[in-house]
């Protein structure tokens, strides 16, 4: 029997081509569900609003939630490079009202530099802080492409309730999706602990 024929009947697809089509279809559906339109929550009254680092208007969304009264504490990932004098969001935590569009706020802002500049490092820091302060509920602000992984990593480190709030992804969506596939694979296969 020749490849592409079964019982003398010519098949329209070679089995490997069919497998490739199935893999691409499943990959597309999962990419859409996990990285383009992930499950999200409505904001909840919480102990803190946590803003993980990355692309998109995350800080703006976190500040907006605090202004609406969803929590009295905003925790912001604000990594510092050794050669930087100022961090990207330090002005927000200093709370002097000297940045256009950000008046002095009456909630606490905590900027932190994660031990590793990764989502996993952010999750570890937030879990320690939540345990120290006795938090039970947080609003986690991240971008749509990172939402699934950010929640997964934080849930591994902390047992509290998490409402996942997203902002649109900025940057190249195909590149972000490719990155997230690699990152979620690493998180589920190689790094299964907190």
C-alpha positions, 0 to 999 in steps of 0.5 A, a space after each residue: 500500500 502506498 502512502 496516502 492510500 487506504 484499501 486502494 482509495 486515495 486519501 485527500 491528506 497525508 497523515 502527517 499533514 492531517 496531524 499538522 492541521 490538527 495541531 495548528 487548529 488546537 494551538 490556535 484555539 488554545 492561544 485564543 483562550 489562554 492569551 487573547 481572551 483569557 478568563 477574567 474577573 470583575 474587580 472585587 473589594 480586596 486587601 490589595 491591588 497587585 500590578 505585575 510588571 510588563 507591557 500595557 497600561 497596568 499601572 493606570 488600571 491599578 490606580 483606577 481601581 484604587 481610586 474606585 475604592 477596591 483596595 487601600 493598598 496598591 502593590 507595584 512590581 518596579 524592577 531596578 537595573 543596577 545602572 538606573 538612578 530611578 525606577 519606572 514607577 518610583 514616582 508613583 510610590 513616592 506619592 508627591 503628585 508631580 506626575 501629570 495625571 497622577 495627583 497625590 493619592 490617599 492609598 498606600 503604594 508599595 513598589 518592589 523589586 522582585 528578587 528575580 525579574 520574572 513573573 515567578 519572582 513577582 508571585 513570590 514577593 506578593 505571596 510573602 507580603 500577603 502572608 505578612 499582612 494577613 491578606 485574603 483577597 487581591 485584584 491582580 492586574 496584568 495584560 491579557 497575554 500574561 493573565 493565565 500564567 500570572 494567576 497560576 504562579 501566584 496561586 502556587 505561592 498563596 492560597 488567597 482569593 485572586 480576581 484577575 483583571 487584565 489590560 490590553 496587550 501592547 507590542 507584537 501580539 504574535 511575539 507575545 503569544 509565542 513568548 507565553 507558550 514558552 513561559 507557560 510550558 516552562 511553568 508547567 513542566 520545569 518549574 512546578 513549585 512556587 
